[in-house]
Amino acid sequence: MDYNSFRKLMEDQETFSFSDSASSFTKLLQNMNLDGHPQATSNRSPKPGNHVGVSKHLTEGVSYPATPRWNIERPFLTGQFSLDIKATQQRTANKGSTIDTFNNGDADRAIGFFAPSVQELFVIDDLLFTMVGIEGRYIWMKRGRAKENGITFQVDASMDLALQELAKRILPLCENYIIINLYVESRSHFKHGLVNHAFAAALRAILQDYHAMVAQLEHQFRLGRLSLQGLWFFCQPMMGAMQALTVVVQKASMNNLSGSAILNLLQSQAAAMAGDNAARSLLEKLTQHACAPYLGILERWVYEGVIDDPYWEFFIAENKTLQKESLTQDYNAKYWQQRYSLKPGIPSFLTNAAEAILTTGKYLNVLRECGHHVQVPFAENAKLTNSGQNRPYLECINIAYNFASAELLNLITQKYDLNSRLRSMKHYFLLDQGDFLVHFMDIARDELIKKPATISVEKLQSLLDLALRTSVAVSDPCHEDLTCCVERTSLPAQLDVLKKMGNSISDLYTPTDSLEGDSNSENFIQSAPVNITGLETFTLNYKVQWPLSLVLSRKALTKYQLIFRLLFHCKHVERQLCGTWQTHQSTRSLNLLGTAISGSYVLCQKMLHFMQSLVHYLTFEVLEPNWHVMYERVQTTKSIDEVMQHHDYFLDKCLKECLLLWPEILQKVEKLKSICLQYSAAIQWLIPSMLVSDSVVTNVNSSDGVVLKEISNKGANRTRSRHRAQTIRAWKSTDDATFKATLG
């Protein structure tokens, strides 16, 4: 290939410039301008991969811009032929001389046959070719194993030693050029991602100025004004910069990096070049241009809540399999935590702001899914740019985060009225307004005493609606979202199931629970009565719509239901004991002082006092103060994440202080309630039967006469009193011992 052929080749590539006014490479390092060079883009989505920083293949079956076939089949147009050359001992004769003063017969002679002055001309001519990736007559390429690119340059051994030394100093620049040029050509393909496209475009702009400098040197050589020493002098300023670029390119090629990995590599190499201002400045400018498409993806995320990442380069991943409906259906729903999540390989300049970036886009995405189209108002005038140490993008990200957070919080608290929903949860589940519950327990008692499998939920729902309409709850606009349901297991069994599921409930159990306590709890659950009724399994449910389901999720509702089941059953036991107390009042007209009935009255007072104290503790010492603290904190929050955090903390604290997370104590409380119910049932059967028998005996004696009446009264009273005293005394002592033993 002669010079004219080479010149025509370079003009076809539009990479060669013969302008005399082209700037030198030294000036390029000081003030590089890469604007105006287009980069390849694509709107097709790639197939996600498993490795961060590795180029991803595009989705199969999707059409996308492909690399022109001629760019692959005709390597002489791209320079890739340098990897396909064969090492030969003999130079081909068709290379021809590029200096007009030498004839074709001189090409077959070794360079050592010529005088040093003539050798210098040959060396300069060959070096100008090798500087653009073409081997010369006496300097040729050879495959090597020492370097990753596999290309090395060799000089004719017969060349003058001084000329060899100067030529070998310049040859590393030629090798660096080939490495950089091959990287630019290979990474310009669409499959390598937007960051690689931008990086390759910036490198191509540098190589264009490099070609212009080589053209200027050749022009001086044609005029006879360039010596080998002069060529070395002009090449020295660019040696360090080209070597720095080669190191970056080799690392990127060897590890097949893309996306944020390229940006991290450029920043780390720029930091390593602290002693070379020119090379550091060059790498920083390359970083800015490589960041441009990445920051474009970031702009759409923080300004619109949309991930426009066709090559899977962004550090935020979207899991489209997780739907927002799961928040109201699945106790372990991970929608908010895993629908959008951070991937490994975050750019180093965004590490500190990664969480804010993720949260900003999540907030905007929630607004968009609510049909509330919103865009950061200053988005058009606040383009994200990476200009070195100033980092103006951080301020834009913070402003976008504050805007999105305030907008979403205002939407949930104002349009969807979160505060009213929280107050409704307190009224119904925490029994803040229990008048509807009293009415409901009265009218639904016959249905609740059935087994869970035989209870009609539809009938309970109609009775609950009736109780709500006839109480102060009718003024609550959210009361229509309240429903009822019947669980299939007891409260301790449900807690045990949640604990074994490995969710957050198990993490809340107190660490002081010993293995012995866990075994006792399991034994208690296994020995729990199988014949449970609706009174032990009845609970409420609540209809929650998006986006309120972020706060009142299925997990939060389950925690509310656990507290409600405890309160509901305690209220039921308290009502039964109150009925027992009323039954005792019917015996006040009888002279039972010193009998077992009077002792039973004392025991009833103790049980009733215990249950009332337990209900008072749960409602006024646990739920009420904790709810007020939570509600006040919610009013001062700045984001919906803080609202969820305060609400979850409130529920977890209430679960623990309501003894639901203390298996040993809960076991004793359940046993005490069971004893109270057994006692209440026995007394409410025994005392009415005693009153009926007394009235029958009185009627019979009055009809038989005064004498029979006196005899029967004396004998019957003595026998009945003696029998009752012995029976109730033994029964009372047994229950007292059991009650005291249960209290510990």
NUFIDREN-780749 format. One record per residue (C-alpha): chain; x, y negated, z negated; residue number from 1. Coordinates in steps of 0.5 Angstrom, whole numbers, m for minus. Example, Ala and Ser with C-alpha at 12.3 -4.5 7.8 and 13.67 -1.06 7.14 Angstrom:
BEGIN
   mol       x       y       z   seq
     A      25       9     m16     1
     A      27       2     m14     2
# end
This chain:
BEGIN
   mol       x       y       z   seq
     A       0       0       0     1
     A       3      m7       2     2
     A       2     m13      m1     3
     A      m3     m16       4     4
     A      m7      m9       3     5
     A      m7     m10      m5     6
     A      m9     m18      m4     7
     A     m15     m16       0     8
     A     m17     m10      m6     9
     A     m16     m15     m11    10
     A     m21     m20      m7    11
     A     m26     m15      m6    12
     A     m26     m14     m14    13
     A     m27     m21     m15    14
     A     m21     m21     m20    15
     A     m16     m24     m17    16
     A     m15     m32     m17    17
     A     m10     m36     m13    18
     A     m12     m43     m16    19
     A      m5     m47     m17    20
     A      m9     m50     m23    21
     A     m11     m44     m27    22
     A      m9     m44     m34    23
     A      m3     m40     m37    24
     A      m4     m34     m42    25
     A      m1     m38     m47    26
     A      m6     m44     m47    27
     A     m12     m38     m46    28
     A     m10     m36     m53    29
     A     m10     m43     m56    30
     A     m17     m44     m53    31
     A     m21     m38     m50    32
     A     m27     m40     m47    33
     A     m31     m33     m45    34
     A     m38     m36     m43    35
     A     m42     m35     m37    36
     A     m40     m28     m36    37
     A     m46     m24     m36    38
     A     m46     m17     m40    39
     A     m50     m11     m38    40
     A     m57     m10     m42    41
     A     m62      m5     m42    42
     A     m69      m4     m45    43
     A     m69       3     m45    44
     A     m69       7     m52    45
     A     m63      12     m53    46
     A     m64      19     m56    47
     A     m62      18     m64    48
     A     m56      21     m66    49
     A     m53      24     m72    50
     A     m46      20     m73    51
     A     m45      13     m74    52
     A     m41       9     m69    53
     A     m41      14     m64    54
     A     m44      13     m57    55
     A     m51      16     m56    56
     A     m54      19     m50    57
     A     m60      16     m47    58
     A     m67      19     m48    59
     A     m68      25     m43    60
     A     m73      24     m37    61
     A     m73      16     m38    62
     A     m70      12     m32    63
     A     m65       7     m34    64
     A     m60       3     m30    65
     A     m55       7     m28    66
     A     m47       6     m26    67
     A     m47       5     m18    68
     A     m44      12     m15    69
     A     m39       8     m11    70
     A     m36       6     m18    71
     A     m35      13     m19    72
     A     m33      16     m13    73
     A     m28      11     m10    74
     A     m23      10     m16    75
     A     m19       6     m12    76
     A     m24       0     m13    77
     A     m24       1     m20    78
     A     m16       2     m22    79
     A     m18       9     m25    80
     A     m14      12     m20    81
     A      m8      11     m24    82
     A     m10      17     m29    83
     A     m10      22     m23    84
     A      m4      20     m20    85
     A       1      26     m19    86
     A       8      26     m22    87
     A      13      27     m16    88
     A      20      27     m15    89
     A      20      23      m8    90
     A      17      17      m7    91
     A      12      17      m1    92
     A      14      13       5    93
     A       8      10       7    94
     A       9       5       1    95
     A      12       0       5    96
     A      16      m6       3    97
     A      13     m12       1    98
     A      19     m17       2    99
     A      20     m19       9   100
     A      27     m19       9   101
     A      28     m11       9   102
     A      26      m6      14   103
     A      23       0      13   104
     A      29       4      13   105
     A      31       1       7   106
     A      25       4       3   107
     A      28      11       3   108
     A      35       9       0   109
     A      36       9      m8   110
     A      36       2     m11   111
     A      43       3     m13   112
     A      45       2      m6   113
     A      44      m5      m6   114
     A      47     m11      m9   115
     A      45     m13     m16   116
     A      42     m19     m13   117
     A      38     m15      m8   118
     A      36     m10     m14   119
     A      33     m16     m18   120
     A      28     m18     m12   121
     A      26     m11     m12   122
     A      25     m10     m19   123
     A      21     m17     m19   124
     A      16     m15     m14   125
     A      15      m8     m17   126
     A      14     m11     m24   127
     A       9     m16     m21   128
     A       5      m9     m18   129
     A       6      m6     m24   130
     A       3     m12     m28   131
     A      m4     m10     m25   132
     A      m4      m3     m25   133
     A       0      m1     m19   134
     A       6       3     m19   135
     A      12       0     m15   136
     A      17       3     m10   137
     A      23       4     m16   138
     A      18       3     m22   139
     A      13       9     m22   140
     A       8      12     m26   141
     A       8      18     m30   142
     A       3      22     m34   143
     A       6      23     m41   144
     A       4      26     m48   145
     A       6      21     m53   146
     A       1      16     m52   147
     A      m7      17     m52   148
     A      m8      14     m45   149
     A      m3      19     m42   150
     A       1      14     m37   151
     A       8      12     m38   152
     A      13       8     m33   153
     A      19      10     m31   154
     A      25       6     m27   155
     A      30       9     m22   156
     A      36      11     m26   157
     A      41       8     m21   158
     A      38       1     m22   159
     A      43      m4     m25   160
     A      43      m3     m33   161
     A      42     m10     m34   162
     A      36     m10     m30   163
     A      33      m4     m33   164
     A      33      m7     m40   165
     A      29     m13     m38   166
     A      25      m9     m34   167
     A      23      m4     m40   168
     A      22     m10     m44   169
     A      16     m12     m39   170
     A      13      m5     m38   171
     A      10      m5     m45   172
     A       5     m10     m42   173
     A       4      m6     m36   174
     A       2       0     m40   175
     A      m3      m5     m44   176
     A      m6      m8     m38   177
     A      m8      m1     m36   178
     A     m11       2     m42   179
     A     m15      m5     m43   180
     A     m17      m5     m36   181
     A     m19       3     m36   182
     A     m23       1     m43   183
     A     m27      m5     m40   184
     A     m29       0     m34   185
     A     m31       6     m38   186
     A     m35       2     m43   187
     A     m39      m2     m38   188
     A     m43       3     m37   189
     A     m50       3     m40   190
     A     m50       9     m45   191
     A     m45       6     m49   192
     A     m49       0     m52   193
     A     m50      m7     m52   194
     A     m44      m9     m57   195
     A     m39      m5     m52   196
     A     m42      m9     m46   197
     A     m41     m15     m50   198
     A     m34     m13     m52   199
     A     m32     m11     m45   200
     A     m35     m17     m42   201
     A     m30     m21     m46   202
     A     m24     m17     m45   203
     A     m26     m17     m37   204
     A     m26     m25     m38   205
     A     m19     m25     m41   206
     A     m16     m20     m35   207
     A     m19     m25     m30   208
     A     m15     m30     m33   209
     A      m9     m25     m34   210
     A     m10     m24     m26   211
     A      m9     m31     m25   212
     A      m3     m32     m28   213
     A       0     m26     m25   214
     A      m2     m29     m18   215
     A       2     m36     m20   216
     A       8     m32     m22   217
     A       7     m28     m15   218
     A       7     m35     m12   219
     A      13     m37     m15   220
     A      16     m31     m13   221
     A      14     m32      m6   222
     A      17     m39      m6   223
     A      24     m36      m9   224
     A      23     m40     m15   225
     A      22     m34     m20   226
     A      28     m30     m23   227
     A      27     m23     m27   228
     A      29     m28     m33   229
     A      24     m33     m32   230
     A      19     m27     m31   231
     A      21     m24     m38   232
     A      20     m31     m41   233
     A      13     m32     m38   234
     A      11     m25     m40   235
     A      13     m26     m47   236
     A       7     m30     m50   237
     A       2     m25     m48   238
     A       6     m19     m51   239
     A       3     m20     m58   240
     A      m4     m21     m56   241
     A      m4     m15     m51   242
     A      m1     m11     m56   243
     A      m6     m13     m61   244
     A     m12     m12     m56   245
     A      m9      m5     m54   246
     A      m9      m3     m61   247
     A     m16      m4     m62   248
     A     m18      m1     m55   249
     A     m14       5     m57   250
     A     m18       6     m63   251
     A     m24       5     m60   252
     A     m23      10     m55   253
     A     m20      15     m59   254
     A     m26      15     m64   255
     A     m31      13     m59   256
     A     m34       8     m63   257
     A     m40       3     m61   258
     A     m45      m2     m65   259
     A     m43      m4     m72   260
     A     m36       0     m72   261
     A     m33      m4     m66   262
     A     m35     m10     m70   263
     A     m32      m7     m76   264
     A     m26      m5     m72   265
     A     m25     m12     m69   266
     A     m25     m16     m76   267
     A     m21     m11     m80   268
     A     m15     m12     m74   269
     A     m16     m19     m74   270
     A     m15     m19     m82   271
     A      m9     m15     m81   272
     A      m6     m20     m76   273
     A      m6     m26     m81   274
     A       2     m27     m79   275
     A       0     m28     m72   276
     A      m5     m34     m71   277
     A      m5     m33     m64   278
     A      m7     m26     m64   279
     A     m12     m27     m70   280
     A     m15     m33     m66   281
     A     m16     m28     m60   282
     A     m19     m23     m64   283
     A     m24     m27     m68   284
     A     m27     m30     m61   285
     A     m27     m23     m59   286
     A     m31     m21     m65   287
     A     m36     m27     m64   288
     A     m38     m25     m57   289
     A     m38     m18     m59   290
     A     m43     m20     m64   291
     A     m48     m24     m60   292
     A     m52     m18     m58   293
     A     m52     m15     m65   294
     A     m54     m22     m68   295
     A     m60     m22     m63   296
     A     m63     m15     m65   297
     A     m62     m18     m72   298
     A     m66     m25     m70   299
     A     m72     m21     m68   300
     A     m72     m17     m74   301
     A     m71     m23     m79   302
     A     m76     m27     m75   303
     A     m81     m22     m73   304
     A     m80     m16     m76   305
     A     m79     m12     m70   306
     A     m73      m7     m69   307
     A     m71      m8     m61   308
     A     m65      m3     m61   309
     A     m65       1     m55   310
     A     m58       4     m57   311
     A     m59       6     m64   312
     A     m54       1     m66   313
     A     m57      m3     m71   314
     A     m56      m1     m79   315
     A     m64      m1     m80   316
     A     m67       6     m78   317
     A     m75       6     m77   318
     A     m78      13     m79   319
     A     m85      13     m75   320
     A     m87      19     m78   321
     A     m89      16     m84   322
     A     m95      12     m84   323
     A     m98       7     m89   324
     A    m104      11     m90   325
     A    m100      16     m94   326
     A    m100      11    m100   327
     A    m107      12    m102   328
     A    m106      20    m100   329
     A    m100      23    m103   330
     A     m97      22    m110   331
     A     m90      22    m107   332
     A     m91      18    m101   333
     A     m84      15     m99   334
     A     m87      10     m94   335
     A     m84       3     m97   336
     A     m78       6     m99   337
     A     m76      10     m93   338
     A     m81       7     m87   339
     A     m75       2     m86   340
     A     m68       4     m89   341
     A     m61       2     m89   342
     A     m56       7     m85   343
     A     m49       8     m86   344
     A     m44       3     m82   345
     A     m47      m4     m84   346
     A     m42      m9     m81   347
     A     m37     m12     m86   348
     A     m40     m19     m85   349
     A     m47     m17     m87   350
     A     m46     m12     m93   351
     A     m48     m17     m98   352
     A     m54     m19     m94   353
     A     m56     m12     m92   354
     A     m62     m11     m97   355
     A     m64     m18     m96   356
     A     m64     m17     m89   357
     A     m68     m10     m90   358
     A     m73     m13     m94   359
     A     m75     m19     m90   360
     A     m76     m15     m84   361
     A     m81     m10     m88   362
     A     m85     m16     m91   363
     A     m86     m19     m84   364
     A     m88     m12     m81   365
     A     m93     m11     m87   366
     A     m96     m18     m84   367
     A     m96     m16     m77   368
     A    m100      m9     m79   369
     A    m105     m13     m83   370
     A    m106     m17     m76   371
     A    m103     m23     m79   372
     A     m99     m26     m74   373
     A     m93     m30     m77   374
     A     m86     m32     m74   375
     A     m81     m36     m78   376
     A     m82     m43     m76   377
     A     m75     m45     m75   378
     A     m73     m39     m71   379
     A     m73     m42     m64   380
     A     m68     m47     m67   381
     A     m64     m43     m72   382
     A     m60     m38     m67   383
     A     m56     m33     m71   384
     A     m48     m34     m70   385
     A     m42     m31     m73   386
     A     m37     m37     m73   387
     A     m31     m34     m77   388
     A     m31     m37     m84   389
     A     m37     m41     m84   390
     A     m42     m36     m84   391
     A     m48     m40     m82   392
     A     m52     m34     m81   393
     A     m53     m32     m88   394
     A     m56     m39     m90   395
     A     m61     m37     m84   396
     A     m62     m30     m87   397
     A     m64     m33     m94   398
     A     m69     m38     m91   399
     A     m72     m33     m87   400
     A     m73     m28     m93   401
     A     m76     m34     m98   402
     A     m81     m35     m92   403
     A     m83     m28     m91   404
     A     m83     m26     m98   405
     A     m88     m32    m100   406
     A     m92     m31     m94   407
     A     m93     m24     m96   408
     A     m94     m25    m103   409
     A     m99     m31    m101   410
     A    m103     m26     m97   411
     A    m104     m21    m102   412
     A    m106     m25    m108   413
     A    m110     m30    m104   414
     A    m114     m26     m98   415
     A    m114     m19    m101   416
     A    m114     m22    m109   417
     A    m109     m18    m112   418
     A    m111     m21    m119   419
     A    m118     m19    m119   420
     A    m116     m12    m117   421
     A    m112     m11    m123   422
     A    m117     m14    m127   423
     A    m122      m9    m125   424
     A    m117      m3    m126   425
     A    m116      m6    m133   426
     A    m124      m6    m134   427
     A    m125       1    m132   428
     A    m119       5    m133   429
     A    m117       2    m139   430
     A    m124       1    m142   431
     A    m123      m6    m143   432
     A    m131      m7    m142   433
     A    m133       0    m144   434
     A    m141      m2    m144   435
     A    m142       2    m138   436
     A    m138       8    m140   437
     A    m143       8    m147   438
     A    m149       8    m142   439
     A    m146      13    m137   440
     A    m144      18    m143   441
     A    m151      18    m145   442
     A    m154      19    m138   443
     A    m149      24    m136   444
     A    m148      28    m142   445
     A    m152      34    m139   446
     A    m148      34    m133   447
     A    m141      33    m136   448
     A    m142      39    m141   449
     A    m142      44    m135   450
     A    m136      47    m133   451
     A    m132      44    m127   452
     A    m134      48    m122   453
     A    m141      47    m123   454
     A    m141      40    m124   455
     A    m145      36    m118   456
     A    m140      30    m117   457
     A    m145      27    m112   458
     A    m150      27    m118   459
     A    m144      24    m123   460
     A    m143      18    m118   461
     A    m150      16    m117   462
     A    m151      16    m125   463
     A    m144      12    m125   464
     A    m147       7    m120   465
     A    m153       7    m125   466
     A    m149       5    m131   467
     A    m145       0    m127   468
     A    m151      m4    m125   469
     A    m154      m4    m132   470
     A    m148      m7    m135   471
     A    m144     m13    m134   472
     A    m139      m9    m129   473
     A    m145     m11    m124   474
     A    m142     m18    m124   475
     A    m135     m15    m121   476
     A    m135     m16    m114   477
     A    m130     m10    m114   478
     A    m135      m5    m118   479
     A    m137      m2    m111   480
     A    m130       1    m110   481
     A    m130       5    m116   482
     A    m132      13    m115   483
     A    m131      19    m120   484
     A    m128      26    m119   485
     A    m127      32    m123   486
     A    m120      35    m124   487
     A    m120      43    m125   488
     A    m115      43    m130   489
     A    m114      40    m137   490
     A    m110      34    m139   491
     A    m104      37    m141   492
     A    m104      42    m135   493
     A    m104      36    m130   494
     A     m98      33    m134   495
     A     m94      39    m134   496
     A     m96      40    m126   497
     A     m93      33    m125   498
     A     m87      34    m129   499
     A     m85      40    m125   500
     A     m86      37    m118   501
     A     m80      33    m120   502
     A     m82      26    m119   503
     A     m82      20    m123   504
     A     m86      23    m129   505
     A     m81      28    m130   506
     A     m76      22    m131   507
     A     m80      19    m136   508
     A     m80      24    m141   509
     A     m76      22    m147   510
     A     m69      26    m148   511
     A     m70      28    m155   512
     A     m75      33    m153   513
     A     m72      40    m154   514
     A     m72      46    m151   515
     A     m76      49    m157   516
     A     m81      43    m156   517
     A     m82      45    m148   518
     A     m83      52    m150   519
     A     m88      50    m155   520
     A     m92      45    m150   521
     A     m92      51    m145   522
     A     m95      56    m150   523
     A    m100      51    m152   524
     A    m102      50    m144   525
     A    m102      57    m143   526
     A    m106      58    m150   527
     A    m111      52    m148   528
     A    m118      54    m147   529
     A    m120      57    m141   530
     A    m128      54    m142   531
     A    m126      47    m141   532
     A    m132      42    m139   533
     A    m133      36    m135   534
     A    m132      32    m141   535
     A    m124      34    m141   536
     A    m124      34    m133   537
     A    m128      28    m132   538
     A    m124      22    m129   539
     A    m125      15    m124   540
     A    m122      14    m118   541
     A    m121       7    m114   542
     A    m122       6    m106   543
     A    m116       1    m104   544
     A    m114      m2     m98   545
     A    m108      m4     m94   546
     A    m104      m8     m96   547
     A    m106      m7    m103   548
     A    m104       0    m103   549
     A     m97      m2    m104   550
     A     m98      m4    m111   551
     A    m104       1    m113   552
     A    m102       7    m109   553
     A    m104      14    m110   554
     A     m98      15    m116   555
     A    m100       8    m119   556
     A    m108      11    m119   557
     A    m105      18    m122   558
     A    m102      14    m128   559
     A    m108      10    m129   560
     A    m113      17    m129   561
     A    m108      20    m134   562
     A    m109      14    m139   563
     A    m117      14    m137   564
     A    m117      22    m139   565
     A    m114      21    m145   566
     A    m118      15    m147   567
     A    m125      18    m145   568
     A    m124      24    m149   569
     A    m122      21    m155   570
     A    m128      16    m154   571
     A    m132      23    m153   572
     A    m129      26    m160   573
     A    m131      19    m163   574
     A    m138      19    m161   575
     A    m139      27    m163   576
     A    m136      25    m170   577
     A    m141      19    m171   578
     A    m146      24    m169   579
     A    m144      28    m175   580
     A    m144      22    m180   581
     A    m151      20    m178   582
     A    m153      28    m179   583
     A    m150      27    m186   584
     A    m154      21    m187   585
     A    m160      25    m187   586
     A    m158      29    m193   587
     A    m157      22    m198   588
     A    m164      24    m201   589
     A    m162      30    m203   590
     A    m158      31    m210   591
     A    m152      34    m207   592
     A    m147      31    m211   593
     A    m141      36    m213   594
     A    m143      41    m207   595
     A    m140      43    m201   596
     A    m144      38    m197   597
     A    m141      32    m201   598
     A    m134      35    m199   599
     A    m136      35    m192   600
     A    m138      28    m192   601
     A    m131      26    m194   602
     A    m128      30    m189   603
     A    m132      27    m184   604
     A    m130      20    m186   605
     A    m123      22    m185   606
     A    m124      25    m178   607
     A    m128      19    m176   608
     A    m122      14    m179   609
     A    m117      18    m175   610
     A    m120      18    m169   611
     A    m122      11    m169   612
     A    m115       9    m171   613
     A    m112      13    m165   614
     A    m117       9    m160   615
     A    m115       3    m164   616
     A    m108       4    m163   617
     A    m108       6    m155   618
     A    m113       0    m153   619
     A    m111      m6    m158   620
     A    m103      m4    m159   621
     A    m101      m1    m153   622
     A    m105      m3    m147   623
     A    m108     m10    m148   624
     A    m101     m13    m150   625
     A     m97      m9    m145   626
     A    m102     m11    m140   627
     A    m102     m19    m141   628
     A     m94     m18    m141   629
     A     m95     m15    m134   630
     A    m100     m20    m132   631
     A     m96     m26    m134   632
     A     m90     m24    m130   633
     A     m94     m22    m124   634
     A     m96     m29    m124   635
     A     m89     m32    m124   636
     A     m86     m27    m118   637
     A     m83     m29    m112   638
     A     m84     m23    m108   639
     A     m88     m17    m107   640
     A     m83     m12    m109   641
     A     m82     m16    m116   642
     A     m90     m15    m117   643
     A     m89      m7    m116   644
     A     m83      m7    m120   645
     A     m87     m10    m126   646
     A     m93      m6    m125   647
     A     m90       1    m125   648
     A     m86      m1    m131   649
     A     m93      m3    m134   650
     A     m96       4    m133   651
     A     m89       8    m135   652
     A     m89       4    m141   653
     A     m96       5    m143   654
     A     m96      13    m141   655
     A     m90      13    m146   656
     A     m93       9    m152   657
     A    m100      13    m151   658
     A     m96      19    m153   659
     A     m97      23    m146   660
     A     m90      23    m145   661
     A     m89      27    m151   662
     A     m91      34    m151   663
     A     m90      36    m158   664
     A     m94      30    m161   665
     A     m99      31    m155   666
     A    m100      38    m157   667
     A    m102      36    m164   668
     A    m107      31    m162   669
     A    m110      35    m157   670
     A    m111      40    m163   671
     A    m113      35    m168   672
     A    m119      33    m163   673
     A    m121      41    m162   674
     A    m121      42    m169   675
     A    m126      35    m170   676
     A    m130      38    m164   677
     A    m131      45    m168   678
     A    m133      41    m174   679
     A    m138      37    m171   680
     A    m141      42    m168   681
     A    m142      46    m174   682
     A    m144      41    m178   683
     A    m149      39    m173   684
     A    m152      46    m173   685
     A    m151      47    m181   686
     A    m155      41    m184   687
     A    m161      41    m180   688
     A    m162      49    m181   689
     A    m161      47    m189   690
     A    m167      42    m188   691
     A    m171      46    m185   692
     A    m171      52    m190   693
     A    m172      47    m195   694
     A    m178      45    m192   695
     A    m181      52    m191   696
     A    m180      54    m198   697
     A    m183      48    m201   698
     A    m189      49    m197   699
     A    m190      56    m199   700
     A    m190      54    m206   701
     A    m195      49    m206   702
     A    m200      53    m203   703
     A    m199      59    m209   704
     A    m199      55    m215   705
     A    m196      51    m220   706
     A    m193      58    m223   707
     A    m190      61    m217   708
     A    m187      54    m215   709
     A    m183      53    m221   710
     A    m181      61    m221   711
     A    m179      60    m214   712
     A    m176      54    m214   713
     A    m171      56    m220   714
     A    m169      62    m217   715
     A    m168      60    m210   716
     A    m165      54    m212   717
     A    m160      58    m216   718
     A    m159      63    m211   719
     A    m158      58    m205   720
     A    m154      53    m209   721
     A    m149      59    m211   722
     A    m149      62    m204   723
     A    m148      55    m201   724
     A    m143      53    m205   725
     A    m138      59    m204   726
     A    m139      59    m197   727
     A    m138      52    m196   728
     A    m132      51    m201   729
     A    m128      57    m197   730
     A    m130      54    m190   731
     A    m128      47    m193   732
     A    m121      49    m196   733
     A    m119      53    m190   734
     A    m121      47    m185   735
     A    m117      42    m190   736
     A    m111      46    m190   737
     A    m111      47    m182   738
     A    m112      39    m181   739
     A    m107      37    m186   740
     A    m102      42    m183   741
     A    m104      40    m176   742
     A    m102      33    m178   743
     A     m95      35    m180   744
# end
